[in-house]
Amino acid sequence: MYKLHHLLTFQAVHRTGSFATAARELGYTASAVSQQIAALEKETGLTLFEREAHGIRATTVADRLAELSRGLLAEVDEFDYQVRRLATGLSGRLRVGSFTTASVRLVPAALSEFRRRRPGAEITLADGEPDNLLDSLVDGGLDVALVYEYGLSPRQWPPGVRTIALAREDLLLLRPSGETGPASLSRLADRLWITSLEGTAGELSLSRLCAIAGFTPTIAFRSNDYNVVRELVAHMGGVAIVPALGHVPDERISAVPLSSHRSAHRTVLAIHREGNTNPLLGDFLAALRRAVPRDADHLVPL
């Protein structure tokens, strides 16, 4: 059986790349850290670090061991935390992750209701993009995360992750105020476009929508901040496609749904590990469902 404190020391060394730095973080001597790593290498039969003249270098198997042990140590940390909470009569902790627009439009209402039902619960909230939130969820760093997927950029979720669809957003075509007419992308082939950063699902969705319309968009500006996108549309005369949760009505901007495109939507989902037994999870998921507005334009609860 591997000793947990050896794994904890290993994680610190792997993260910092230094026995001395890990020792300072953990309150050990560098010699003690070196001895623990040597003991772990003996226990596992693995060479974890190559000793070099000016430091150490993690081996490929060390990288894999770091991945394998991260979730285990997160579960041990959670166990220790929950035991201490029970010992002091407190009721538990829920760790929530969310992408930015959901953090603004959905999460506050859900947290408010959840807090009324569970006043003794400790809640943490982390912002992030779906890929980062998913990694943290799988590793045990989050209990639940709000993520999204575009109709033209569907995702495959890893085994053991449960998805719950909360809402479907229309994708809106943003143009400067005064521009009217149907949201026909083919008529906008010669315009300058504003979209999200390269490699994002939003950019891929735009590229595919324009490809269906028969052209490749000319990208003038990029931003993952929809406030920035909206200002660029208003001031620079460009056009953009944003999901409904990312748009705030603005008299300077015309916003029209791309209703002629069946896949012009984005789905908001809550995800959690199937094996998560946190007793607070069910109440929070129920609060999330009730937080989705029933009368919002271009947003359909699921």
N, C-alpha and C positions, 0 to 999 in steps of 0.2 A: 504494500500500500504506500503510495507516494504521500509525503508529508506536505500538508497545505502550506505551511510557512515556507517550504522550499519553492513551491509553485509561485507564491506571492513574491518572493525574492527574485525568482526567474523573470516574472512579468516586469518587475521594476528594472532589471538589468536590460531586458530585451527592449523596453520602451526607451530607456535613456541611452543605451549603448555604452554604459560605463559602470564598472564595479563601484568606483568612488562616488559617482553621482547617486547611484541607487542606495549606497550605504548612507549617504546624508539624508535622503528622503525617508529611509526606514529607521534611522537612528541606530544603525549598526556600524561596526568598523568595516573597512574595505576587506580586511582579512576574513572576517566572519561571512561576508557576502560571498567571497571566493570559495570558502569552505562549503557553504550551502549549495552553490552551483556545482561544485565537484561531487558532492553527495548526490545531487539530483541526477547528474550524468551517470554516476555509478548505479543508482536505482533503475534508471531507464535503459542503460546501455547505449546512450546516444551521446554524440559529441555536439554540444549546444553552441559553444563559442570557440572560435579560433583565436588564440592568443598571438598578438602581433607586437612589434616593437613599441608602438605608441598607443596601444589600446587593444580592443577586442572587436571581433566581427561575428555577428550571428550567422549560424549555418542555415541551410535550407530547412533542415529538420527542426531547428529552433523556431523558425517562422511558423511552421505547421503546428508545433507544440503550443505556441502562443495562441494560435487560433482555437485549438482544441480546449485549452484550459481556461480561456476567457469566460466562456459561458458557465463553466463549472464554478469558477471563483465568484462570478456574479450571483449565482444561486446560493453559494455559501454566505456571501455578504448579505443577501436578502434574508436568509434564514436567521443570521445573527441579529440583523436589524429587527425582524419581526419578533424574535424572542425578547429582545430588550423592550420593544413597544408593549408586548403583553405583560412583561414584568412591571411596567410602570402604569398599566391600566389604559394605555392609549390604543387607538383602534386600527391603525394601519396606514399604509402609504400607497399612493397611486402615481405612477410616473407616465406622463402623457407627452407625446410628440405630435407636432402638427406642422403642415406647410403654412406659409405666411397668411394667405388670404383666408384660409379656414380659421387661423388663429384670431383674425380680426372679426370675421362674420359669423362664425358658428361656436367656437370654443367658449367665449365668455359667458354666453347664455347657458351652455351646458354646465360649466363650472359653477355658476351661480345656483342653479337648481340642485346640482350634486352636493354643494356645500350645505344647503338647507337640509338635505336628507342625511348627510354624514358630516356633522359639524366637527367631529374630532379627527377626521381624516387629514393627513398631510398630502398635498398635491404639488407635484412639480410639473412644469411645462417647458419643453424644449422646442425651438423652431428648427426646421430643416427641410431639405428637399427629400422626396420619397426614397431615393436610394440610400441616403444617409440614415433616415429614420428606420428603414427596413433593416439595415445592418445592426443598428442599436437594439432593435426589437429582438432580432434573432439571437444576439449575444446576451440578452437578458437585461439590457440597460433601460428598456422601456416596457411598460405593461400594455400600452395601446398606442397606436399612431393613426393620425388622419393623413391619408395619402390620396393621390388622384391618378387616373389614367385617361388618356384621350381616346376617342373613338377610332381615330386613324393611327393610334400608336398603343395598341393593347399590350398589357404586361403579363408575364407569367410569374406567379408567386411561388416561392419555394415550398417544399413539403413541410407540413407542420404549422403553416401560417393560415389562419382563417380570415376571410375577407367578408365584410358586411357593407353592402352598398347603401349609402345614406341619401344621396341626391344626384341628380343629373343636371348639369348646367348647359345652356346653349352657348355656343361660341358666337361672339358679337363682332361684327365688322365696324371698326371705328374710322370715321372720316371727319374732316373739319365740318363744323356746322354750316348748313346751307347746301351741302351736297345731298341731293335726294335721289330717288330712284331705287330700283331693286338692288339687293346685295349680290350683284353679278360679278364674280371675281374676274371673269374673262375681260370685262371692260376696264379692269384696273391693272392690266399687264404692264403698262408703261409707267406706273406710279412707283415712288420710293416707299419701301416697306420698313416697318419697325417691328421687331420681334424679340424673343428671348435669346439667351446666350446660345452659342453653338453647342450642339450635342444634346440639348434639352428636348423633352417630349413636346413642348410648345413649338419649338422651331421645326421639329420633324412633322408635326401636324400641319403647320402652315405650308411646308414644302409639298406635302402630299395633296393638300387641298388645291394648291395652285397647279400642281401637275395634272390633277383631274380637269382643271379649267384650261389646260393646254399651254402653260407657260412656267418659267422659272422666275421667282420674284427677285427683284433687285433690292438687297438689304442695305438700308442707309444707316440704321442705328440698332443697337441691341441693349436690352436691359431686362433683368428679371423682376424689376420693380414696376408694377403696373401704374403707379403714380407717375413715374418717369415716362412710361410709354404714353400715357394720356397727355402729358404736357408736350411731348414731342409731336403728337398728332395735332394738338391745338396750335402750336407755334411754328412747326416746320411744314405743315401741309401734307405730311405723310399719311399712310393708312396702316392699320394694324388689326389683328384678330386676337381677342382676349376672351377668356371664360367669364361667365356672368358674375361670379364672385369677385373677380378682379376689377370690375368696373363700377365706378360711382357716377351717377348722372351728372352731366356737365353741359351747361348751355353752349359751350364752345364746340361741342363734339356731337356728331350724329352717330348713334349706336343702333345697328340693325342686326337681328339674328340671321345667321346663314341657314335659314329654314329649308332651302332647296337641297341642302347636302345632308343626307341621312346620318352620316358619321360626324357631323360638325357639332360635337358635344364633348364634355369632359365629365367623368363620373367621380364623385367624392366617396371614398371608402374609409371605413375604420378597419384596422387589422390588429390581430393579436395572436400570440402563440396558442395553439390548441391545448397545450398542457398547462396553461397559466391558471392557477387555482386562486388567484387573488380575489378575496370575497368582495372587494370594492368594484371589480370590473363590470359586473352585470348592471349595477346601478348607473355607472358612468355611461355605458353603451345606451341604456334607455334614455338617459338625459340627452345624449347626443342626438338621438332620433327626434326627440321633442324640440331640440334647438333648431332644426331645419325649418325655416319659414314656410308656411303653407300658402302664402299669398304673394310671394316675391316674384317679380318679373323674371322670366327666363330661367327659373330654377324649379325643378320638380322633385319633391320628396319621393324616395323609393322605399 
